[in-house]
């Protein structure tokens, strides 16, 4: 789902350098897969580099819950999942963790990751980065390629 970052009312991100720029919320008809999406978004991702509104942008757009596709908070999102980010993107810019019964376990850490939020202190020792959705796309593309016949 591709969403607009323009909301009714005044928000702090109205002052962000990307506000209202269509290159940050990519139309579905401009790309076919995550690799193409990154190729379209990466040339303008630098705008987020020194932006002081990255965390506010994520709080306003709520990309994980809205299944946002495009650039938000120094990251490229595909249906609410981060597929690429600036090297200086900081996990503290993501929403604060929701404390769950499973916190302090590997399952609790995975729940934070699925919700695209920070890891709570109890879950941090169990944190293992999740798979990038682009990796699955590349594997599927390789499986579809037929070897040359001898």
C-alpha positions in Angstrom: 0.0 0.0 0.0 1.4 3.3 -0.9 0.3 6.2 1.2 0.6 10.0 1.2 2.5 11.8 3.8 0.2 14.8 3.6 -2.2 14.8 6.5 -4.8 17.3 7.6 -3.5 19.6 10.3 -0.2 21.1 11.1 2.6 18.6 12.0 6.3 19.2 12.7 7.2 17.3 9.6 5.5 20.0 7.5 8.8 21.7 7.8 10.9 18.7 6.6 12.7 19.1 3.3 10.7 16.2 1.8 7.2 17.3 2.8 4.8 17.0 -0.1 7.4 15.5 -2.5 6.0 12.6 -4.5 9.4 11.0 -4.7 9.1 10.0 -1.1 5.7 8.1 -1.4 6.2 6.1 -4.6 3.2 5.3 -6.7 2.6 1.5 -7.1 2.8 1.8 -10.9 6.4 3.0 -10.8 8.0 -0.2 -9.5 7.4 -4.0 -9.7 9.6 -5.3 -6.9 11.7 -4.2 -4.0 14.9 -3.9 -6.0 13.2 -1.5 -8.4 11.8 0.4 -5.4 15.2 0.8 -3.9 16.6 1.9 -7.3 14.0 4.7 -7.5 14.2 5.8 -3.8 18.0 5.6 -3.2 18.8 8.7 -5.3 16.7 10.9 -3.0 17.3 9.1 0.3 20.2 11.4 1.0 17.7 14.2 1.8 17.0 12.3 5.1 20.7 12.3 6.0 20.9 15.4 8.2 17.1 15.8 8.7 16.2 16.5 12.3 12.6 15.2 11.6 13.4 11.5 11.0 11.9 10.2 14.2 8.9 12.6 14.0 8.4 11.5 10.4 8.2 7.8 11.5 5.8 8.8 14.3 3.5 10.7 11.9 3.5 8.2 9.0 3.5 5.0 11.2 4.9 3.0 8.3 4.6 -0.4 9.9 0.9 -0.1 10.8 -0.1 1.8 7.6 1.9 -0.6 5.4 3.7 2.4 3.9 5.8 2.1 0.8 8.4 4.8 0.1 10.9 6.8 2.1 10.2 7.7 5.7 12.7 8.6 8.5 15.8 7.8 6.6 14.6 4.4 5.5 13.0 2.8 2.5 9.9 0.9 3.4 8.0 -1.8 1.5 4.6 -2.5 2.8 5.6 -1.4 6.3 8.9 -3.3 6.4 12.3 -1.6 6.2 14.2 -2.8 3.2 17.0 -0.3 3.1 18.2 2.5 5.3 20.8 5.2 5.6 24.0 4.1 7.4 23.5 6.7 10.1 19.8 5.6 10.7 19.5 5.0 14.4 17.1 2.5 16.0 16.2 5.1 18.6 14.3 6.9 15.9 11.8 4.0 15.7 8.8 3.9 18.0 9.4 2.9 21.7 8.8 -0.7 22.5 5.6 -2.1 23.7 6.2 -4.2 26.7 4.7 -7.7 26.2 4.4 -10.8 28.3 7.0 -12.4 25.9 9.6 -9.7 26.7 12.9 -11.1 27.8 12.7 -14.0 25.3 13.6 -14.5 21.7 9.9 -14.4 20.9 9.6 -11.0 22.5 12.5 -9.7 20.5 10.9 -11.0 17.3 7.6 -9.3 18.3 9.5 -5.9 18.6 11.1 -6.5 15.2 7.8 -7.4 13.5 6.2 -4.2 15.0 9.2 -2.2 13.7 9.9 -0.7 17.1 13.0 -0.5 19.4 14.0 -3.5 21.4 13.2 -3.2 25.1 16.2 -3.7 27.5 15.0 -7.2 28.4 14.8 -8.3 24.8 18.0 -6.7 23.5 20.2 -9.8 24.5 17.9 -11.9 22.3 17.9 -9.6 19.3 18.9 -11.2 16.0 18.3 -9.0 12.9 15.5 -10.3 10.8 15.7 -11.2 7.1 15.5 -8.4 4.6 12.5 -8.9 2.2 14.8 -8.1 -0.7 16.8 -11.2 0.0 13.7 -13.4 -0.5 13.0 -11.6 -3.8 16.5 -12.2 -5.0 16.3 -15.9 -4.1 13.0 -16.3 -5.9 14.4 -14.6 -9.0 17.4 -16.9 -9.0 15.1 -20.0 -8.6 13.1 -18.9 -11.7 16.2 -18.7 -13.9 16.8 -21.9 -15.9 20.4 -23.0 -16.4 21.8 -22.9 -19.9 21.2 -26.2 -21.8 24.4 -28.1 -22.7 
